[in-house]
C-alpha cells in the first residue's frame, strides 16, 4: 500500500465509524448542528477575514489569475450566503430513512423502498472555500459523512471552516469526524483518494476542467462529474435588445469565474448588423473582451476567434460571439461545443422557445433569463454539493435529495420462494 493510501486510511476509518451514528441521528440533532455552525461563522467573521486574507495574498503572490483569486475571497456577502444557506437547509424537508413506496404481494410479503444516505462522500475541490461549508451542511443534513480535500491555495481558510464545522457537530452531540478535511494537499493524496474504494462511496470533483477530467479518468470509486461550464446564450431575431443586453451582461460579469457564467453568444443573422454593435459597445463598457467569427469581425471589428475558442471555458471577462442562421444552427453549435451545463434563448417567440428548451441536452435550459441562476442556493435547495453535467444518478444542481440512494426492506412471515 502506498504512503498516500496509508495516510488516508486514518480519515477513512474515522469516516466509516461516523456513518451509522450520523445516518441514524434524529433530524433535530442534525438541524441543531447546522444552526450552531451558522452561529459560529457569524460570530467569527473577523477571524475568517484574517485567515482568508493569508490565502488570497498567497494566491496573488503566486500569480494566480484574477478569476482564481476571486474564487478564494470570502467577503461579507459570501459569508452571509453561507449562513443563509445553512438556515435554509434547516427548513428543508429531510429524506433520511423515509419511505418512498410500499408494495404488498398477494402472498402478504411486504416490499418497502426507503431513502438512505449514500454513506461517505469525498469531495475534491479547488479554490472556493465556501464549498467547505456548503458541502458539510448538505452532508450533515442528509446524514452523509464527508471527506473534504481542498486545494493548497485555500488551505488556511478550509482548515478554519472545518474546525467550525466539527465544533458545531460536537456541540450538537454528533461525531466531529462526520466532516473531515484532508490536511495534506499533495497531488499524490488526491490521486489516492480517487481509489479509496474501501472507505469512499461517492467522489465529487469541483474545480477546473483539468481536475474534473483527471478524476473521471483515474478514479475507481463512483464519481459524479460536475461540470465545466461552456454556457451559451442564443439571441433569436425576435428578442428585445435591451433584455438581451441586460441578461448577457449579468450572465457574464456578475461572477465571471463561475461555471454558470455565459461564455458564448449566438446571434441570429437577421439581427446581427443591428444587435452586434450594441452588444460590443455594452461589453466594452463593462470591460469584457470579445472574440468573434468572421462576420462579427466585419460588423464590429472584434478580435478574431479561433476554433479552440468555441470550446473554451474562459472563467474570465472574455466572451466569444458567433452569427448563426436561425435556431437550427444554434442548436447544432450548442450540441457540438457545449459542456451540457446551462444554455439560454432570448426570444419573444414561444414556439421557438419551446423547441429550444426541449432540444438542448443540458442540465439547465433557460428562456429569457440569465444562466447565473444555475445554482442550488438560487434553486431553493439551501446549497449544492456540485452541478452535475452527467445523467446518472443526478443532474443539475445537486441538493439534498440527490445525496440519497435507495434500500429495500422486505418483511415476511416465514415466506419462501416457490
Secondary structure, 3 states (H helix, E strand, C coil): CCHHHHHHHHHHHHHHHHHHHHHCCCHHHHHHHHHHHHHHHHHCHHHHHHHHHHHHHHHHHHCCCHHHHHHHCCCHHHHHHHHHHHHHHHHCCCCCCCEEEEEECCCCCEEEEEEEECCEEEEEECCCCHHHHHHHHHHHHHCCEEEEECCHHHHHHHHHHHHHHHHHHHHCCCCHHHEEECCCCCHHHHHHHCCCCCCCCEEEEECCHHHHHHHHHHCCCCEEEECCCCEEEEECCCCCHHHHHHHHHHHHHCCCCCCCCEEEEEEEHHHHHHHHHHHHHHHHHCCCEEEECHHHHHHHCCEECCHHHHHCCCCCCEEEEEEECCHHHHHHHHHHHCCCCEEEEECCCHHHHHHHHHHCCCCEEEECCCHHHCCCCCCCCCCCCCEECCCCCCCEECCCHHHEEEEEEEECCCCCCC
